[in-house]
């Protein structure tokens, strides 16, 4: 598969969900530009929205003096993004399983579950204040380009 990046972008955004939405919309347009279809971008959209909102609300606690660092790479076949906040981090393994019977009515953990459902890989740094997400297109989808 071709993994040469067609577009890269590194930026810092304030802890503001409106600014995060603008960035998300820009990224979705770039994916469309490089031939990613609606079904693929739908999943990426949900995963990125969760990751960005988590960084702003849980990581930076909506602190206007803190920023979220975003580094994204897009090709015709791969999408990679790192999202880092200035918070203390968390231990992903300590987040309760939202599908367990006792957690069905708890909102905790659903964002991570969505990210893992729609992305090819999801990993966190040791501190837990950066998430790395990637999506690899299915070979039959990438051959259409």
C-alpha positions in Angstrom: 0.0 0.0 0.0 1.1 3.5 -0.7 1.9 5.2 2.6 3.4 8.4 1.2 1.7 11.2 2.9 -0.3 13.5 0.6 -1.0 16.0 3.4 0.4 16.7 6.8 -0.6 19.3 9.4 0.6 20.0 12.9 -1.2 22.6 15.0 -2.1 23.6 18.5 -5.7 24.6 19.2 -7.2 26.2 22.3 -9.3 24.2 24.7 -12.5 25.2 22.8 -14.8 22.6 21.3 -15.9 25.1 18.5 -12.3 25.4 17.3 -12.0 21.6 17.5 -15.1 21.3 15.3 -13.5 23.6 12.7 -10.4 21.5 12.6 -12.4 18.3 12.4 -14.3 19.7 9.4 -11.1 20.6 7.7 -9.7 17.1 8.2 -12.9 15.5 6.9 -12.7 17.7 3.7 -9.1 16.6 3.2 -10.1 12.9 3.6 -12.8 13.4 0.9 -10.3 15.2 -1.3 -8.0 12.1 -1.2 -10.9 9.7 -2.0 -12.0 8.4 1.4 -15.7 7.5 1.1 -18.5 8.5 3.4 -18.6 5.3 5.4 -14.9 5.6 6.2 -15.1 9.3 7.1 -18.1 8.7 9.3 -16.1 6.4 11.6 -13.1 8.7 11.6 -15.4 11.6 12.4 -16.9 9.9 15.4 -13.5 8.7 16.7 -11.8 12.1 16.2 -14.7 14.0 17.8 -14.4 11.8 20.9 -10.6 12.2 21.1 -10.7 16.0 20.7 -13.5 16.5 23.1 -11.8 14.2 25.6 -8.6 16.2 25.3 -10.4 19.5 25.8 -12.9 18.5 28.5 -11.2 15.8 30.5 -7.5 16.5 29.8 -7.4 20.2 29.8 -10.6 20.6 31.8 -11.7 23.4 29.5 -8.8 25.6 30.7 -8.5 28.4 28.2 -4.8 28.7 29.1 -4.1 25.1 27.9 -3.9 23.8 24.3 -4.4 20.6 22.5 -1.6 19.6 20.1 -2.7 17.8 16.9 -0.5 16.2 14.3 -2.2 14.6 11.3 -1.1 12.7 8.2 -3.3 11.7 5.3 -2.6 9.6 2.2 -4.9 7.7 -0.2 -4.7 4.6 2.0 -3.7 5.8 5.5 -4.8 8.3 8.1 -2.8 9.0 11.3 -3.4 11.5 14.0 -1.9 12.3 17.4 -3.9 14.3 19.9 -2.2 15.5 23.1 -3.5 17.6 25.9 -1.7 19.3 28.8 -3.6 17.3 31.5 -2.3 14.8 34.0 -3.4 11.9 31.8 -5.2 8.7 32.8 -4.7 5.0 32.7 -6.8 3.6 29.8 -7.0 0.1 31.4 -8.7 1.7 34.4 -11.6 3.0 32.3 -14.6 0.7 32.9 -15.9 -1.5 30.1 -19.1 0.3 28.9 -20.5 -3.0 27.6 -20.4 -4.7 31.0 -23.8 -5.1 32.6 -23.0 -2.9 35.6 -21.8 0.0 33.3 -24.5 0.0 30.7 -26.0 3.3 32.1 -22.7 5.0 32.7 -21.3 7.3 30.1 -17.7 6.5 31.0 -15.6 4.6 28.5 -17.9 5.0 25.5 -15.6 7.4 23.7 -12.6 5.0 23.9 -14.9 2.2 22.7 -16.0 4.2 19.7 -12.4 5.1 18.8 -11.4 1.4 19.0 -14.4 0.4 16.9 -13.8 2.7 14.0 -10.0 3.0 13.9 -7.4 0.5 12.8 -5.2 1.2 15.8 -5.6 3.3 19.0 -2.8 3.7 21.5 -2.0 6.0 24.4 1.3 7.3 25.7 2.5 6.2 29.1 1.2 9.3 30.8 -2.3 9.0 29.2 -2.4 12.5 27.8 -1.8 11.6 24.2 -3.8 9.3 21.9 -2.5 8.1 18.6 -5.2 6.9 16.1 -4.7 5.4 12.7 -7.0 4.1 10.0 -5.9 1.9 7.1 -8.3 1.6 4.2 -9.4 -1.9 3.2 -7.5 -3.0 0.1 -10.6 -3.2 -2.0 -11.5 0.4 -1.1 -8.1 1.7 -1.8 -7.9 0.0 -5.2 -10.8 2.1 -6.4 -8.7 5.3 -6.3 
